[in-house]
Amino acid sequence: MSLLVGLFDSGLGGLTVLRQVHALYPHSPCLYLGDTARVPYGQRSKEEIRSIASEVVHWLRLQGVGVLVMACNTSNALALDVAVAEAGVPVVGLIDSLASDLTSDHVGVLATPATAASGAYRRSIQACRPSARVLEVGCPAFVPLIEAGNLQAPELRAAAADYLAPLLAANVDTVVLGCTHYPLLRALLAELLPPDVQLVDPALAAAQRLGPLLASLGDSPEVDQAGESVRPPLQRTRFCVTGPADAFASAAAAWLGSRPAVRSVSLQSPTRAY
């Protein structure tokens, strides 16, 4: 039986990571938790984020996940050690996964204010590439505007131009989408960047890292399951949120291609969600 892959984020953004997991591992069941009652994480204090991460990861552990993906850059930046201590299972992070794959020495990072202020991307990238110059920019307007659902909003374009300005001035050749919401802005950002600047999504690096980890835990590699039937992604994924379920389901439809079944849960409950 395939191990249950747990993923969490403050809201919709982690769905970009879930989509990568769905694409690479069509036989893996998933549990996605959106902590929508406390979105966004990126403007909260370090102490709040660490406390939230402990609570979220403890709840996911009770659901029986076999591996945990931190589908949230902010909690990854400020509470990876908390997640590792609490999970009881292997933890895959976005930041270190991306850093180990990166080949550029002129890197810009767009992130939430909390992630940018932590310096986590700079430290991780320079640990792998000491010669790299890394400029991190906090983008407080992005997550609220993305969660509102209007990706054509003039204020979103204006904010993007402001956030990219220091990266362009620094002549970066790679821009890291340092929040799981930001892949939804790829088209907009590409319009505002020179064509030779590469946009990089850490979700792909994290998803690619997951496969060997699952195999090391005794899960059958995807190649060994090629002949087995595959359930559609939304049928093998459980969606839970800490806020209203209907609102999340409606918003998630645009991210996933169809409306998922979503259940509201309390993270203080000791019982399993399913």
N, C-alpha and C positions, 0 to 999 in steps of 0.2 A: 504494500500500500504506500502511495506517495506521501511524503511529509507535507504537513500543512505549512504554507509560507505566510507569515504574518507581516503586514505592512501598516504603518501609521503615519498620519500627517494631521495638521490642524484642520484641514478642510479638503478642498477639491484637488489641490496641487499634487498630492501623492498619486493621484490617478495616472499621471504621466509616467510614473515609475511602474505602476501596476500594468500599464499597457505594454511596457517593455518586457515584463515578466511573462505576461500572457503570450507575447509573440515568440519568445525563446523557449518557453516551457509549457507547451499545450497540455501536458498531462498533470501538471501540478495544481492542487487545490490551493486557494488563497483565502485569507481573511483580511479585509481592509477595514481599518478603524479611522474614521474622520472625527477628530475632537472638535466638532463644529461649535460647541458651546463656548469654546475659548479661542476661536480664530480671531485675529491672526496671532501666531506665536512671536513673530519677528519684532514686535514692539514691546515685548514683555521683558522683565528683568531676568538676569541670569538665574537668580534664586527661584523665581517662578517657573522658569523653563525646566530647571533640574527637578523641581518637585513634581511638575506635570509629567515629565518623562518617566519618573519612578512609578507614578500611578498608572500611566498608560501601559507601560511594559509589564507591570505586575498583572494587570487585567489580561493582556494578551497571553501571558504565561498560563493563566488559569484556563484559557481556551484551548490549550494543548498545541500551540504552534511548535514546529520542529526547527524552524530557523526564523530569524527576525530581520526584516529590512527596514532601516530607518528612512522612510520615504519623506523626510523633512530635514532640510539642511540646517535649520536653526537648532533643533534639538540635537542633531548630529554634531554641530559645532560646539555646543555648550554642555551636552549631557551624554556623550558617547560612553564615558566611563560608568555613568549611572545605568545606562541600558545594559551594558555588558555585565555589570554586577547583579542586576535584577532579573535578566532574561532567563538564565538557566539553560540557554541554547545559544548557538553561534549567532552573532550579530553582524550584518553587512551594512556598512556606512557608505554614503554617497561621496563624501569628501576624500577619504583615503583611496577609494576605488578610482576616482577621477585622477587624483594626483599621480598614481602609479602608472597611468596610461598616457599622461600628457607629454608632448614632445616639444612644446614651445618654451622659449625663454623670455617672451614678452607677453604677459598674460594680464587680462583684465577680468575682474569678477563682479558681476551684478548679483546682489544678495539682499536679504532683509537687513535692516539696521543692526539687529542683534548678531547675525552671522558676520557681517562686515566688521563690526566693532571687535569681534572675538579674534580676528586674525587667523582663523582656523584654516582657511584655504591657503593663505600665504605660507603658514608654517608647514602644512602638509606638502604643498608643491615644492617648496625649497628643500624639504627633507629628501625628496626624490631627485630634485634638480637644483643644486646649490647655486647655480649661475642664473636662475630665473629671477626676473623682476616681476613682482605681482602687485597690482593695484586693485584694491577692493572698494567698491562703491555701494553704500546703502541706498535702498530704493523704497522708501516708506509708502509711496503712493501705489505701487504696483499691485500688491495682493488685494487690498480693498476694491480696486477698480476691476481686477480680473474676477474676483468673486461676485461682483455686481453683474457680470455677464456681458457687458458691452465693450467688446474689444476694438470697436471703431470710435470710441469716445475721443474727442479732440484733446481732452486733458490727459489721456493716456499717451498719446503721441507726444504731447509737449513734455510730459514727465520723462519719457524715454529719451528724448533729445537732450534734456538736462543731465540725465544720469550718464549718457554716453560721452558727453563732452570731455570730461577729464580723461577718459580712456583713449579717445581720439587724440587728445593733446599729448598723451604719453606714447603714442605710436604703437599700441598693442597690435599683435597679429592674431590673437586668440581671445575670444570673450566667453567666459564660462557662465552658463545659466545657473547661478548659484542658489536658486530657489525652485522647488518643483513646480510652482505655478508658471514660471517664466517660459518654458517651452511653448506655451500658448501665444507668446509674443514673438516667436521666431520670425514670422513674416514681417512684422512691423520693424523689428530690430535690424533685419537684413536690409530693409529699405533705407535705413538711416546710417548703415555702416558701409565703408568701402568694400568692393566685391572680393578683395583679397583677405579680408578678416574672417576668420573661421568662428562659427558659433558652436559651442560644445555643450552637450547635455550630459551631466554626470549620471543620469538614470541608466544610460546604456552600459557604462562601465560597471555600475553596481549589479545590473541584471546579468551581465556576462560573468561576473565573479560568483554569482549564486550557483551556477551549474556545477562546477567542480566541488563546491562546498556540499551541495546536496548529495553528489555521488560519494563523497568521503564519509557521509553520514549513513550510507547504506541505501539511499534512494537510487533507483535504476536510472542510468543516463537516458536522455531523451532518445538517443539512437537505438537503444534496446527496446523502446516502447513504440517504435514507429508503426508497427502493425496493429496496435491496439486502438480501440475506438476512442475518440476525443469528444468530450462534452464542450459545448460552446463556453467561451470565457465567463459569461455572466452567470451560467448555471453552476460553475465550479468555484465561484467566488462568493463569499459571504460579505455583505456590506453592513457595517454598523456605524452609527454616529451617536454623539452625545447630545446633539440638538435635535430639531425636528426632522423626522425621516423623509417626509414628503418633499420638503424644500430641497434637501440634498439630492434626492432621486431625480427631481425635475432638472436641477442644475447639472447633475452628472451625466444626463442623457446626451448632452452636447459633447461631452468629453469621451464618452464610451461608445456612441453610435446608437444606443438604445437605452431605455429607462431601466435601471437595475432595481431589484427588490432590496429595500433598505430597512433596517430595524434600529430603533432608538434603544440605547442601553445606558445603564448607570455604571460607571467604572468602580463604584464602591461595592457593587453586588458581587458576592463570592461565587455565584452560580455561573455556569457556562451560558453563552449567548445562544448556542445551538446544541 
